[in-house]
């Protein structure tokens, strides 16, 4: 039972962290508009796929988790 409560606490902290990041991310002017992000807009259709932004966030998270696992 102790491990379930520990897991739920960690999950709650992670969700709070993601919520804080999402509330601040719109204030970063270049995030989502990097070179390499695909944006196609037609008359009745628009398509947006942030490839470069996704790769940047993935690299940053990988670095954070790698540093965390070295402890």
C-alpha positions as CSV (number, residue, x, y, z in Angstrom):
1,X,0.0,0.0,0.0
2,X,2.9,2.3,0.7
3,X,4.2,2.1,-2.8
4,X,0.8,3.0,-4.3
5,X,0.7,6.1,-2.2
6,X,4.2,7.0,-3.2
7,X,3.4,6.5,-6.9
8,X,0.3,8.7,-6.6
9,X,2.2,11.5,-4.9
10,X,4.9,11.4,-7.6
11,X,2.2,11.4,-10.3
12,X,0.5,14.4,-8.7
13,X,3.8,16.3,-8.6
14,X,4.4,15.5,-12.2
15,X,0.9,16.7,-13.2
16,X,1.4,19.9,-11.3
17,X,4.7,20.4,-13.0
18,X,3.2,19.8,-16.5
19,X,0.4,22.2,-15.6
20,X,2.8,24.9,-14.6
21,X,4.9,24.4,-17.8
22,X,1.8,24.6,-19.9
23,X,0.7,27.8,-18.3
24,X,4.1,29.4,-19.0
25,X,4.8,27.9,-22.4
26,X,2.6,30.5,-24.3
27,X,4.9,33.3,-23.0
28,X,8.0,31.8,-24.7
29,X,7.8,33.6,-28.1
30,X,9.8,31.2,-30.2
31,X,8.4,27.9,-28.9
32,X,6.1,26.5,-31.6
33,X,7.4,28.7,-34.3
34,X,10.9,27.3,-34.8
35,X,12.4,26.7,-38.3
36,X,11.4,23.2,-39.3
37,X,8.0,23.3,-37.8
38,X,5.5,22.5,-40.5
39,X,2.5,24.9,-41.0
40,X,0.3,24.5,-44.1
41,X,-2.7,26.8,-44.5
42,X,-5.2,26.4,-47.3
43,X,-8.6,28.0,-47.9
44,X,-10.6,25.7,-45.6
45,X,-7.8,23.6,-44.1
46,X,-4.8,24.2,-41.8
47,X,-2.2,21.7,-40.7
48,X,0.4,22.4,-38.0
49,X,3.1,19.9,-36.9
50,X,5.9,21.2,-34.7
51,X,8.7,18.8,-35.6
52,X,11.6,21.0,-34.4
53,X,9.8,22.1,-31.2
54,X,9.0,18.4,-30.4
55,X,12.6,17.4,-31.0
56,X,13.9,20.3,-28.8
57,X,11.5,19.4,-25.9
58,X,12.4,15.7,-26.3
59,X,16.1,16.5,-26.0
60,X,15.6,18.7,-23.0
61,X,13.5,16.1,-21.2
62,X,16.0,13.4,-22.1
63,X,18.8,15.4,-20.6
64,X,16.8,16.1,-17.4
65,X,15.9,12.4,-17.0
66,X,19.4,11.3,-17.7
67,X,20.8,13.7,-15.1
68,X,18.1,12.6,-12.7
69,X,19.0,8.9,-13.2
70,X,22.7,9.5,-12.4
71,X,21.9,10.5,-8.8
